[in-house]
Amino acid sequence: MQNSPLNKRLKLANIPTPVEDYNFKSFSFLIKRDDLTGFETSGNKIRKLEYIFEKAVSEGVTTVYTCGGEQSNHSRATVVAAAKLGIKCKLFLWGSKRKNVTSNLFIDLFLNAEIQYLTKKEWESVEKFMTEDKIYTERNSNQKILIIPEGGSSEEGILGYINFLYELKEQVDLRNLSGICIATGSGGTAAGLIAGLSILNITHLKIYCVNVLYSKPIIQNRIYEMAENTLNKYFNGVKLNKNTLEILDGYSKEGYKNISTGKIKLIREFASNSGIILDPAYTGKAFCAFYDLLQSGYKNVLFLHTGGGFGVFSKTKQYLA
Ligand SMILES: Cc1ncc(COP(=O)(O)O)c(C=O)c1O
């Protein structure tokens, strides 16, 4: 492992994260607590950012650009990591300027990130906005800018969830698991996991992805493409085993920024039994899908808690209704 690309990372996350046992209703299962990767840096994104910022620092980057929804966990984690490393950060957020800011957006502003708000239509061309701004700014200042794609899902970022699998392997006998259930936004976490399974030649495990943002065919292709690109770039083209991916579709019908009252009911019931807080955009929806798996008789599926806790504070009225 000495020359492994997995070693080229900064230490930004509190890892390994714990794997804990839970009982809920008649079910027993494991949760891997990636919500505990840090406080300001909490959640899955910081694992990706360890690799992305290693590249940024080694290339002398002065400013990072990234993007997401206005309550983007990835954007918040990027702002925090950049602040730690003395790197400037500009965010391109789908949303609009608000009088009352809360949750992730509050942290972004508190840490002095520069923010450009985009309408939903403009968001469709967010990469163009970031690229044109980068070209203009680099031409007119001494800044060296790195664009971090949505969700930190670059080839370097994806290494974070390949590394995760090596970490999990030390904690749990993977032969005793049948799957891992996760929330999926940009798809990078899933891409890392299926790439990692291919590298380790593990064929019996399924990665159950709950797509909260993109339709099933779009996200499925993106996950395969990102996993293949990372394998080709860093692992001598290890062949991707596509059978380890399964998309659990239909758990975000209310829309990415919303959550149904039925889902909140389950989230609250689980919270008051376990002390675990699940967020409205990602992990709350993923847990509802996970619960359906349990009810359908699936056994030994691990739930990966990918964080997002700050998002709860932008939905307190709905959560307490
Ligand atoms: C809390 C949380 N869970 C899951 C995800 C999904 O991760 P990915 O974008 O790698 O699919 C995100 C990313 O946006 C997130 O913030």
The ligand as a MOL file (V3000), in Angstrom:
LIG
                    3D

  0  0  0     0  0            999 V3000
M  V30 BEGIN CTAB
M  V30 COUNTS 16 16 0 0 0
M  V30 BEGIN ATOM
M  V30 1 C -25.5180 14.2700 4.0510 0
M  V30 2 C -25.2220 13.7760 2.6810 0
M  V30 3 N -25.4340 12.4860 2.4120 0
M  V30 4 C -25.2070 11.9820 1.1880 0
M  V30 5 C -24.7580 12.7770 0.1620 0
M  V30 6 C -24.5580 12.1760 -1.1850 0
M  V30 7 O -23.2170 12.0210 -1.5140 0
M  V30 8 P -22.7860 11.9760 -3.0380 0
M  V30 9 O -22.8890 13.3850 -3.5530 0
M  V30 10 O -21.3900 11.5030 -2.9860 0
M  V30 11 O -23.7030 11.0830 -3.7480 0
M  V30 12 C -24.4940 14.1200 0.4010 0
M  V30 13 C -23.9950 14.9700 -0.6860 0
M  V30 14 O -24.4310 15.8670 -1.1840 0
M  V30 15 C -24.7430 14.6400 1.6860 0
M  V30 16 O -24.5380 15.9230 1.9560 0
M  V30 END ATOM
M  V30 BEGIN BOND
M  V30 1 1 1 2
M  V30 2 1 2 3
M  V30 3 2 2 15
M  V30 4 2 3 4
M  V30 5 1 4 5
M  V30 6 1 5 6
M  V30 7 2 5 12
M  V30 8 1 6 7
M  V30 9 1 7 8
M  V30 10 2 8 9
M  V30 11 1 8 10
M  V30 12 1 8 11
M  V30 13 1 12 13
M  V30 14 1 12 15
M  V30 15 2 13 14
M  V30 16 1 15 16
M  V30 END BOND
M  V30 END CTAB
M  END
